[in-house]
Amino acid sequence: MSAAIPELKQFDEAELDRVFTGLEAEVAAQARTLTGGESVETFRLEWLGRKQGRLGQLSAAWLKSAPVEAKRSLGVRFNRLKAQIESLLTENVEAGGTGDPAQVLDVSLPGSAPRIGAEHPLVKTMAEVVGVFQRMGYSVGLGPEVETDFYNFEALNFPPNHPARDTQDTLVIADQEQKPLRERLLMRTHTSPVQIRSMLEQAPPLRLVIPGKVHRNDAADATHSPVFHQVEGLCVDTRITFSDLKGTLDHAMKALFGSAVKTRFFPSFFPFTEPSADVQISCIFCGGKGCRKCKHSGWIELLGCGMVDPAVFEAVNQRREQMGREPVYDTRKISGFAFGMGVDRIAMMKYGISDIGLLYSGDIRFLEQFS
Amino acid sequence: MNILTHWLRSYLPGLRVDDRQLAEDLTLRGIAVEGEFAASCGGALYEMDITTNRVDAMNHYGVAREAAAIYGLRLEPLALTAPLVESRPGTGFPVRIEAEDLCGRFTARVIRGVKIGASSGVIAEYFAALGQKQILAPVDVTNFAWMAMGHPTHVFDLDKVEGGIVVRRARAGERLRLLDGSEKTLTGDDLVVADEVKALALAGVMGGWDSRVTEETKNILVEAAWFDPAAIRSSSRRHGLHTDASHRFERGADFNAAPLANHLVTRLVVEQSGGEVEGPLVDVQVQAMAARTAERPAIRLELSEVRRMLGQTAGGQATVGEASEEGITEEIVARYLTALGCVLTRRGEGEYGVKLPSWRLDLEREIDLIEEVARVYGYNRFANTLPVFEGAVRELPHAGQEAAVRQTLRALGYTEAISSTFVSAEEAEAFRSAALAGGVEGAVAMGNPLSAEAGMLRPSLAPGMATMLAHNLHRDVSEARLFELGTVFAGSTVEVSERMGLALGATGPARTSASLYNPEDALFYEVKGAIEALLAKFEGAQPAASVRFDATGLPGWIEPGRGARVWFHGEQIGVFGELSAAQLQARKLRQPCVVASVDAQRLLACPLRQPVIAELSRFQAVERDFSFVFPDAVTWAAIDAALRGVAAQGPSPAREAAELRSLRPVEIFRDVRGKAVPLGSYSLLLRVVFQSMERTLAEQEIALWTEWVVAQLKGLGGVQRA
């Protein structure tokens, strides 16, 4: 195994440089051929082996014959060569050069983890919206999904012939024809009845955020589902104004969609609010420049709102008196605003969902994208 | 409805803004321009979307009135610049209103000697731009007047009218052929415009065939009237006729527009078809109707109310003189309401009497006027303010529990899903459970179900869960873990009881690998584990004795012997198991599905467990395995009870139960051939951990414990394996 000792003609610096450069090159070349395991050990033995190691042989041969003044210089060069060999050995060992190949991990295999369930996009969106209003001092209110005509329509100032009362829009419970209109049971068509229920139970001031499921007799298509979700809000107190409504919703939209979002209010019509407004936010995708998602308008319509119609307060007062409670919603002293938004629409926009039906399908492939 | 800006501008000579700006300004005032296109007559064609309460604005003059109010412009009078010349003397056409409760106003005028041809001039030009079909000039004129001012009018062939006009209720069974060619049989509730002999037209809905204007018509009678909204609505519904005229009359037409519309039509007919106007305009009015519409008493408006409702306006960007941080001023109120046609009379400091315009029947109350001020002023010119609040925020009583349930189930691998609220009658019957519905029996039927499969309100979330699992399996997704938290319904159509339900669903290979279970049983135990983990979040689930599983009394939707009822604090809180063969077959499923139904209402009412930390032992734990063969009749519950229940009476009275720290089955083996383990028996590998709080257990102490455990297990009929 041991190779010949290279000839060292004299001990001057130039000759030492030539010989050691040659040795270093040989070490480097050998190291490049190493294939791990045994070859690394062979390499170590050849150079650093206690008995047959070439380094030992060279130092024995040269150090002995070297003149005193050259010994120091020779020693420095031996140390440098030894350090080079050791560092090459370390590199090869760390690269997995040694060890049992059967125990070597294929780190490119996928890791394993227990599967964690995903949050439903509607539940998540609803919680986000509710959270924004909770931080603004709103308490959460809930109400039943099966309502009476009184809470769903009458108290909310829907006149008896309003189109929304038509059976085409409202899913009704069977066998209601014998009951007086206001007691007939139906699936609530909006979360607004909870406004009435809350005002019957509580005196102002009132700040409520009301998430919930609602139903309409709509044919299902990509953007319509007979089942959908809303978040309703109600704020009633003395001195609540239209500018408060604007400020509250502007703040909430910024909290939900980012501080760069702008809001825009349009006149609209709802039986239970006056003045009524539709609210648009500047497109969250293009920032208002216009894109496909906002139909190149720069704006996205997101919610309906308005000042609570005095007729609603009057209906509440009337019912409160029937219940033996104070008619505390004095329309000359108390005012308020209400707002409502479709959770499905927000979730669909936010996550790019093109078919509302996916939200109610239980399809794992769809839902697990939210984990 | 479509609007031509060219036409619009003819009423607003002072309008300087371009069509794009006009569209935006109108839209921001609720007169929404949804689309804007180039019009052949010049200018733009607007596609409008106007809320149903604003029928007055669904025409060119109505939109022009809005623009005039927004920009403070003068509005031209309605195309009446050329005065009508009564070239033929006359006394006016005889008109009699018999049904005074249904017809409030009727105007009539005669034109003689017309020559009927096609329309020309501005009518032809605008009709082309709007894509409106031309018929005959006098008919086009009535359509033009409709689009100009939104008041329906009608032209009769005067020579078909026998005697004077009578507005009366139809006679029951009276027949009338209408302009669309249909023949209607009328009832006593229909209102007709008739002559002395026969009905001529279905009032406010559609003209009659026999009295229509044709190319041969020589003499014309122009009608413009006002009919009662309710009467027209019922007539229109009864005969299935929804026309422009009925649309307007049933929402309330302008009482004072009738004579104007008649003037407009008469003048344009003469312009288009020649002829001479005969005699004065006949205008018969019912005073009681006028009082309900055009002559409504003035309503009170207080500036303080306007300001109380609307709050602060934004300073700066508003027109000079209007801007005010303090809100709407008296000047703004007066200016905009006047521009909209209201007549304001100052009654005192900051108080007005407001007489309402005849065309705005939607305005009735002070709040309606406040809305009008805000609307025309511009919603976006109000400030964004935040109200002060002096109340407390209240959490829902069970918000924490609900969040814990969701979080726990997600951590266990269950994805939340939402299914339909409705189930079929068969499902309602198979899945309803009074025990899980607070003791309420029955299910609730829908009156107008979405489909036959959705005829009932869901009494449980289990059928919806089965449907969702099937949805996945049918789409080649063979593994799913789902949960749903939602409302379930019980009771009857008289009284509906709602409560919170919870369902878990699992299908596909078990995710936990344990040698304890048969592969085909592992999914059941995985769901059981999820239920145990869920209950463990609540107070009282420790000691384990308060949670109990029992295999009796299973509902039919669970395969016999493959499910369990869940008891918590002595009350049934849920049931779960593999879907029965019939349920699988009904859903065309071949792979087992485990479904759980939990009465979440009861669960969420329990307080969440408040952890109380046990002291930790500093001493060595010793693990010992025991391998026994037991007869099948010996359940784990019996073994667990024997060891844990009486652990306090261990090998020596001095030993504390705490020394037997844990106890769990590690492996269960059954040999179907009965060789390694006899048939009717199973082998159990049991792992027990001993640990003391006080000291390291000595060898002899462990030996005593081991002997004791062996004795207990033998006492149960167990045979120790070598």
Interface residues (C-beta under 8 A of the other chain):
Chain A: P114 R115 I116 G117 A118 E119 H120 L122 V123 Q134 M136 G137 Y138 S139 V140 L142 P144 E145 V146 N161 T167 L171 V172 I173 A174 D175 Q176 L185 M187 P205 L206 R207 K213 H215 N217 P226 V227 C235 D237 R239 I240 T241 F242 S243 D244 K246 G247 T248 D250 H251 R264 F265 F266 P267 S268 F269 E274 P275 S276 A277 M307 D309 P310 R332 S335 L359 Y360 S361 G362 D363 I364 R365 L367 E368 S371
Chain B: T27 L28 R29 G30 A32 T51 T52 N53 R233 E305 R308 M309 L310 G311 Q312 T313 G327 R365 I367 D368 I370 E371 A374 R375 Y379 N380 F382 A383 N384 T385 L386 P387 F389 E390 G391 V393 R394 E395 L396 A399 R406 L409 R410 A411 L412 G413 Y414 T415 E416 A417 I418 S419 S420 T421 V444 A445 M446 G447 N448 P449 L450 L457 G464 M465 T467 M468 L469 H471 N472 R475 V477 E479 A480 R481 L482 F483 E484 G486 T487 F489 T493 V494 V496 E498 R511
